Amino acid sequence: MKRLFGTAAVVLSAMLSLTACGGGDPLTSASASPAATGSGSGSGSGAGGKAVVGSFDFPESVLLASIYAQALEAKGVTVEEKPNIGSREIVYDQVKSGGLTVLPEYNGALLAFLDPKSTAASKDEVNDELKSKLPAEVEILDSAAAEDKDSLTVTKESATKYKLTTIEDLAKVSKDNAVGGPPEFKKRREAQFKDVYGLEFKEWKPTGATTADAIKSGTVLTGNVFTTDPKIVLNDLVALEDPKNVFSAQNVTPLVNKAATNDTVRTTLNAISAKLDTQSLVDMMKRVAVDKDDAAVVAKEWLTKNGLAS
C-alpha cells in the first residue's frame, strides 16, 4: 500500500487521539462473522441481484468487505461473503475469473501488483493507470478518501540511534539488519527497495501478523506495517518517510468483476466510497483490533450512522 507522509502524519496524529489507538491490517486476527450480517449463500435471491464479496486475509479487509456486503444486502442484493481468503496473488484471480464479484482493494497496491515499475503517486494518477492496465474482465469503482498506506517502520529508539527519518536512511544499516513483513513482501519489494533506495537487507523475515511486535522486540530492525494499524502507536513505532514514493496512494477502492456487477452494486459501493474517510477507518479498526469488537457489528454501526443501512 503506499507512501505515507503528508497523509500519514494526519493518520498518526488521529490515532494518537484515540483512547487505545485505532488501526488495522495484517497485524491482528479479528474477523467478521458472516452470520452477523445475515448474508451467505443460503440467504435467498434478492431483488438487486447477487454478489460474492471477498476479502484479503487481514482484519481491515474483512471489515471493509462486511461494510460492502451489508450495504448491498440493504439494497436487496443477495450476498455471499468469503472472508480471509488470502493474499492479492490469490484473491485477484478470483475476481478476474468471476469467483468473486467484489473485493475491497487499495488502488496503489493493486497498481504495484500489476506494474511494479509504475511511478504513479497520487490517487488520480494511480487510478488512471489502473484503468488502462486492468484486464477487460474487471474494473475499479470510485476510490474512497480513506487510505491505509504501507510503511517501513522502526522503533523510536532505532530512529534515534541510527538517525533514521526516511527509508533512504536505512541504506547505512540495512546490510546488518533484518526486515519483516508478509510472506510475499520480499518478492514484491526487494528489487524496488534496492533500485530506488539502495537497500540490501541481511535477511527478509516473513513476520506477517507479528511484524509490529517483531520490530518492538528487535527481531527485525524495520518492517512493513500499515498506517492505520493501532500497533504503530501502541508499540511506540515510527513510520519512516518515503520521499521517492516507493509506496503510492493507497485509497480504499472496490475492485469488481464487470460481468457480475449490476448498477445496484456499482451505485451502492460508490456511495460507501463517498462517505469513507481515513479517520473513520482508524476509528473502526481501533474497535476491531484493540477492543476486539466484532467486525460485522462495527461495519453495521458505521453504515447506519452514514445512512447506508437501516
C-alpha positions as CSV (number, residue, x, y, z in Angstrom):
1,M,0.0,0.0,0.0
2,K,1.7,3.4,-0.2
3,R,3.7,6.5,0.5
4,L,2.8,7.7,3.8
5,F,3.8,11.0,4.8
6,G,1.6,14.1,4.5
7,T,-1.4,11.8,5.0
8,A,0.4,9.5,7.4
9,A,1.1,12.4,9.7
10,V,-2.6,13.0,9.8
11,V,-3.4,9.4,10.4
12,L,-0.8,9.0,13.2
13,S,-2.0,12.2,14.9
14,A,-5.5,10.9,14.6
15,M,-4.5,7.6,16.1
16,L,-2.8,9.3,19.0
17,S,-6.1,10.9,19.8
18,L,-7.8,7.6,20.3
19,T,-8.1,6.0,23.7
20,A,-6.3,2.8,22.7
21,C,-5.5,3.8,19.1
22,G,-7.2,2.6,16.0
23,G,-5.9,0.8,13.0
24,G,-5.9,-2.4,11.2
25,D,-4.5,-4.7,8.7
26,P,-2.5,-7.9,8.8
27,L,-1.3,-7.3,12.3
28,T,-4.3,-8.7,14.1
29,S,-6.6,-11.6,13.7
30,A,-10.1,-10.3,14.1
31,S,-12.6,-11.4,11.5
32,A,-16.2,-10.6,10.5
33,S,-18.9,-13.1,11.2
34,P,-21.0,-13.6,8.0
35,A,-23.8,-14.8,10.2
36,A,-23.9,-11.4,11.9
37,T,-24.7,-9.8,8.6
38,G,-27.4,-12.1,7.6
39,S,-25.5,-12.9,4.4
40,G,-24.4,-16.1,2.8
41,S,-25.3,-18.5,0.0
42,G,-28.4,-19.5,1.8
43,S,-29.9,-16.0,2.1
44,G,-32.2,-16.4,-1.0
45,S,-32.5,-14.4,-4.2
46,G,-32.7,-10.6,-3.7
47,A,-34.3,-8.1,-6.0
48,G,-31.0,-6.4,-6.5
49,G,-29.2,-9.5,-8.0
50,K,-26.4,-11.5,-6.4
51,A,-22.8,-10.7,-5.4
52,V,-20.0,-12.7,-3.8
53,V,-17.9,-10.4,-1.6
54,G,-14.4,-11.5,-0.7
55,S,-11.6,-10.1,1.4
56,F,-7.9,-10.5,1.9
57,D,-6.6,-12.3,5.0
58,F,-6.3,-9.4,7.4
59,P,-8.9,-7.7,9.6
60,E,-9.2,-4.4,7.8
61,S,-10.1,-6.1,4.6
62,V,-12.6,-8.3,6.4
63,L,-14.1,-5.2,7.9
64,L,-14.4,-3.4,4.6
65,A,-15.9,-6.5,2.9
66,S,-18.5,-6.6,5.7
67,I,-19.3,-2.9,5.0
68,Y,-19.8,-3.7,1.3
69,A,-21.8,-6.9,2.0
70,Q,-24.2,-5.3,4.4
71,A,-24.8,-2.2,2.3
72,L,-25.5,-4.4,-0.7
73,E,-28.0,-6.5,1.3
74,A,-29.7,-3.3,2.4
75,K,-30.3,-2.6,-1.3
76,G,-31.8,-6.1,-1.9
77,V,-28.7,-7.8,-3.3
78,T,-28.3,-11.4,-2.3
79,V,-24.7,-11.6,-0.8
80,E,-22.3,-14.4,-0.2
81,E,-19.3,-13.5,2.0
82,K,-15.9,-15.1,1.6
83,P,-13.7,-13.5,4.2
84,N,-10.0,-14.1,4.9
85,I,-9.2,-15.7,1.5
86,G,-5.5,-14.9,1.3
87,S,-3.1,-12.5,-0.4
88,R,-3.5,-10.5,-3.5
89,E,-1.7,-13.1,-5.5
90,I,-4.6,-15.5,-4.7
91,V,-7.6,-13.2,-4.5
92,Y,-7.1,-11.1,-7.6
93,D,-7.5,-14.0,-9.9
94,Q,-10.8,-14.9,-8.2
95,V,-12.2,-11.5,-9.1
96,K,-10.9,-11.8,-12.7
97,S,-12.5,-15.3,-13.1
98,G,-15.8,-14.3,-11.6
99,G,-15.4,-16.4,-8.5
100,L,-15.7,-13.1,-6.6
101,T,-17.9,-10.2,-7.6
102,V,-16.5,-7.6,-5.2
103,L,-13.2,-7.1,-3.4
104,P,-12.2,-4.1,-1.2
105,E,-8.8,-3.1,-2.8
106,Y,-6.1,-0.5,-2.2
107,N,-5.5,1.3,-5.5
108,G,-1.7,1.8,-5.2
109,A,-1.1,-1.7,-4.0
110,L,-3.1,-3.1,-6.9
111,L,-1.2,-1.0,-9.4
112,A,2.1,-2.1,-7.9
113,F,0.9,-5.7,-8.3
114,L,0.1,-5.2,-12.0
115,D,3.1,-2.9,-12.8
116,P,5.9,-2.9,-10.2
117,K,7.7,-0.2,-12.2
118,S,4.8,2.3,-12.1
119,T,5.8,5.7,-10.7
120,A,2.2,6.9,-10.3
121,A,1.8,8.5,-6.8
122,S,-1.4,10.5,-6.4
123,K,-4.9,8.9,-6.3
124,D,-5.8,10.2,-9.8
125,E,-2.5,9.1,-11.3
126,V,-2.9,5.7,-9.8
127,N,-6.5,5.3,-10.9
128,D,-5.8,6.5,-14.4
129,E,-3.1,3.9,-14.8
130,L,-5.2,1.2,-13.3
131,K,-8.0,1.8,-15.8
132,S,-5.6,1.4,-18.6
133,K,-3.8,-1.7,-17.2
134,L,-6.6,-3.8,-15.7
135,P,-7.9,-6.6,-17.9
136,A,-11.3,-6.4,-19.5
137,E,-12.9,-8.7,-17.0
138,V,-12.5,-6.3,-14.1
139,E,-12.9,-2.7,-13.2
140,I,-12.4,-0.3,-10.3
141,L,-15.2,1.8,-8.9
142,D,-14.9,5.1,-7.1
143,S,-12.0,5.4,-4.6
144,A,-12.7,6.5,-1.0
145,A,-10.8,9.3,0.7
146,A,-9.8,6.6,3.2
147,E,-6.2,5.4,2.9
148,D,-4.2,2.7,4.6
149,K,-0.6,3.0,3.4
150,D,2.4,0.7,3.6
151,S,5.3,1.9,5.6
152,L,8.7,0.8,6.7
153,T,8.5,1.3,10.4
154,V,11.1,1.3,13.2
155,T,11.1,1.9,17.0
156,K,11.8,5.3,18.3
157,E,14.9,4.0,19.8
158,S,16.2,2.8,16.5
159,A,15.2,6.0,14.8
160,T,17.3,8.0,17.3
161,K,20.2,5.6,17.4
162,Y,20.7,5.3,13.7
163,K,19.4,8.8,12.8
164,L,16.5,7.3,10.7
165,T,14.0,9.7,9.3
166,T,13.4,8.4,5.8
167,I,13.5,5.0,4.1
168,E,16.7,6.1,2.4
169,D,18.4,6.4,5.8
170,L,18.1,2.7,6.2
171,A,20.8,2.1,3.5
172,K,23.5,2.7,6.0
173,V,22.3,-0.1,8.3
174,S,20.2,-2.5,6.2
175,K,23.0,-4.9,5.4
176,D,23.5,-5.7,9.0
177,N,19.8,-6.0,9.9
178,A,16.6,-7.9,9.1
179,V,13.4,-6.6,7.7
180,G,10.0,-8.2,8.3
181,G,6.6,-8.3,6.6
182,P,4.0,-10.5,4.9
183,P,5.4,-13.7,3.3
184,E,5.1,-12.1,-0.2
185,F,6.8,-8.9,0.9
186,K,10.3,-9.9,-0.3
187,K,9.1,-10.9,-3.7
188,R,7.1,-7.7,-4.1
189,R,9.7,-5.1,-2.8
190,E,13.3,-6.4,-2.7
191,A,14.3,-5.2,-6.2
192,Q,12.4,-2.0,-5.8
193,F,14.0,-1.1,-2.4
194,K,17.4,-1.8,-3.9
195,D,16.9,0.2,-7.1
196,V,15.2,3.2,-5.5
197,Y,16.9,3.5,-2.1
198,G,19.9,1.2,-2.2
199,L,18.6,-1.1,0.5
200,E,20.1,-4.6,0.8
201,F,18.8,-6.3,4.0
202,K,20.7,-9.0,5.8
203,E,17.6,-11.1,6.0
204,W,13.9,-10.9,5.0
205,K,11.7,-12.5,7.7
206,P,8.1,-13.5,7.0
207,T,6.7,-11.9,10.2
208,G,3.2,-11.5,8.8
209,A,0.7,-10.6,11.5
210,T,3.5,-10.2,14.1
211,T,5.6,-7.6,12.2
212,A,5.0,-4.7,14.6
213,D,5.8,-6.9,17.6
214,A,8.9,-8.2,15.8
215,I,10.1,-4.6,15.4
216,K,9.4,-3.8,19.0
217,S,11.2,-6.9,20.2
218,G,14.2,-6.3,18.0
219,T,13.8,-9.4,15.9
220,V,13.8,-7.1,12.9
221,L,15.1,-3.6,12.6
222,T,12.2,-2.5,10.4
223,G,9.1,-3.9,8.8
224,N,6.1,-3.4,6.7
225,V,3.4,-2.0,9.0
226,F,0.2,-0.4,7.7
227,T,-0.5,3.2,8.8
228,T,-4.0,2.5,10.2
229,D,-2.6,-0.3,12.4
230,P,-3.0,0.6,16.1
231,K,0.3,-1.1,16.9
232,I,2.2,1.8,15.5
233,V,1.1,3.9,18.4
234,L,0.7,1.1,21.0
235,N,4.3,-0.1,20.3
236,D,5.7,3.5,20.1
237,L,6.9,3.0,16.5
238,V,7.9,5.5,13.8
239,A,6.9,5.2,10.2
240,L,9.8,6.4,8.0
241,E,9.1,8.9,5.3
242,D,9.1,7.8,1.7
243,P,10.4,10.8,-0.4
244,K,10.8,8.8,-3.6
245,N,7.2,7.3,-3.4
246,V,8.0,3.6,-3.4
247,F,4.6,3.3,-1.7
248,S,2.0,5.1,-3.8
249,A,-1.5,6.3,-2.9
250,Q,-3.5,3.6,-1.1
251,N,-7.1,4.6,-1.3
252,V,-9.7,2.0,-0.5
253,T,-11.2,1.1,-3.9
254,P,-13.8,-1.5,-4.8
255,L,-12.5,-4.0,-7.5
256,V,-15.3,-5.8,-9.3
257,N,-15.9,-8.4,-11.9
258,K,-17.7,-6.4,-14.7
259,A,-19.9,-9.2,-15.9
260,A,-21.2,-10.0,-12.4
261,T,-21.7,-6.4,-11.3
262,N,-25.0,-4.5,-11.9
263,D,-26.0,-0.9,-11.4
264,T,-27.2,-1.5,-7.9
265,V,-23.9,-2.9,-6.8
266,R,-22.0,0.0,-8.5
267,T,-24.2,2.7,-7.0
268,T,-24.1,1.2,-3.5
269,L,-20.3,0.8,-3.4
270,N,-19.7,4.3,-4.8
271,A,-22.0,5.7,-2.1
272,I,-19.8,3.9,0.5
273,S,-16.6,5.4,-1.1
274,A,-18.2,8.9,-0.9
275,K,-18.6,8.6,2.9
276,L,-15.5,6.6,4.0
277,D,-12.5,8.7,5.2
278,T,-9.3,7.7,6.9
279,Q,-10.4,8.9,10.4
280,S,-13.5,6.6,10.1
281,L,-11.3,3.7,9.2
282,V,-8.8,4.4,12.0
283,D,-11.7,4.6,14.5
284,M,-13.3,1.4,13.3
285,M,-10.0,-0.5,13.3
286,K,-9.3,0.6,16.8
287,R,-12.6,-1.1,17.8
288,V,-11.8,-4.3,15.8
289,A,-8.1,-4.7,16.6
290,V,-7.8,-3.3,20.1
291,D,-11.3,-3.5,21.6
292,K,-12.0,-6.8,19.9
293,D,-15.5,-5.8,18.8
294,D,-17.0,-8.0,16.0
295,A,-16.2,-6.5,12.6
296,A,-19.7,-7.1,11.3
297,V,-21.2,-5.1,14.2
298,V,-18.7,-2.3,13.7
299,A,-19.5,-2.3,10.0
300,K,-23.2,-2.2,10.6
301,E,-23.0,0.7,13.0
302,W,-20.9,2.8,10.5
303,L,-23.4,2.1,7.7
304,T,-26.3,3.1,9.9
305,K,-24.6,6.3,11.1
306,N,-24.0,7.3,7.5
307,G,-27.4,6.5,6.2
308,L,-26.3,3.5,4.1
309,A,-28.3,0.8,6.0
310,S,-31.2,0.8,8.4
